[in-house]
Amino acid sequence: MEEYFKAVKITEKVYWVGAIDWSVRNFHGYETGRGSTYNAFLVLDEKITLIDTVKAPFVPEMLARIRSVIGDVTKVDYVVSNHAEPDHSGGLPATVAAVKPEKVFASAIGHKTLMAYYGDLGVIPVKNGEAINLGRSNLAFVETKMLHWPDSMVSYLDTEKVLFSQDAFGMHLAGSGRFGEDYPQFVLDYEARKYFANILNHLSPKVLDLLDALPGLNLDIQIVAPDHGPVWRRPEDIAWIINLYRECALQAPRAHAVVAFASMWHSTERLAEALSDGIRAAGVEVKLMDLQVNDRSAVMTEVANSGLMAFGAPTMNNQMFPAMADTLCYVKGLRPKNKLGFAFGSYGWSGEGGKQIKAVLDEIGAEQPQELFQVKYMPTSEDLKKIHEIGESLGRSLLDRVK
Ligand code: FEO
């Protein structure tokens, strides 16, 4: 039944044999509105090599794509696991059972991680910088610890000049096109930034280390093949994604602001609207996000692309409103840097919510030039005027920062 799944040629010796997950909308808490792909690649040489596998339910699709190239999946000699997270390794046990490879390779930490997940699959650990010979070509391994997990490594195929980069330089984007040029640039730009913000933002120093180390590796990279989303094969696309990673990792403040709020009876909502209008009046582009209709990963995407983040919520049962607690827990873990922050909200009698929001902004290290602003029950006209002025002041402070 799966035989209509075909491989896609990347180079004369490299084929895409992954899977398209059109329907995934929640990737460990990250809202994947455009779905995703789990990319796997088949290298044709004397030793036929499969690089990465797919999420477990997609193994039949991947095996069918492999069959479309080599007929019999047992012709695969080697399997390489660049990354042990289950969106790539979940299909490894079934793949090993079907393919019966001569050897399975992973990094030293990958070896231990795969053992913990699946038991003994006969994985051979490789060293950082080690290469294996596939016949005419060599496949070299470079550890990229914490990009995205401690086990992560990338592989470089010398004859085809392909860097198999696992999570790095990827994005969650389902589609029938396999290459960057198949998609509109605005889609690529949004999804790449969203992916970085939600998967890699807290690892920005490691990303910069990798980008700084890349030239010294002396790899002639003509194709970058990540494990999610499009393959980059045009020089301008490779330059674009590398520059975007550097920009995102540097986290320099930008003249954008995000105002995220939760509201029970529209009091905090009215404050958020007045605040946003004040920021806009100062000349700063602002995005107003109601947590009823914007999930945590959409908010984090805007936080990463902003120089000012404001969070507002009411107090409920002596706590900040739960939707705000969820979002702030997530944002804090992704460690945004170089931001201005502002906390606001409404309350009826105890008022802990706003203080808790401010405390999280303190933990994040956000500079807060304005005090916590809270109103009792419903904002008055004076309150709205005051928070509008606060917005204008915050907007001006941000513009001073990005000059
Ligand atoms: Fe696509 Fe870190 O897994």
Residues whose N, C-alpha, C, O or C-beta is under 5 A from the ligand:
A	BS01	FEO	E85 D87 H148 D167
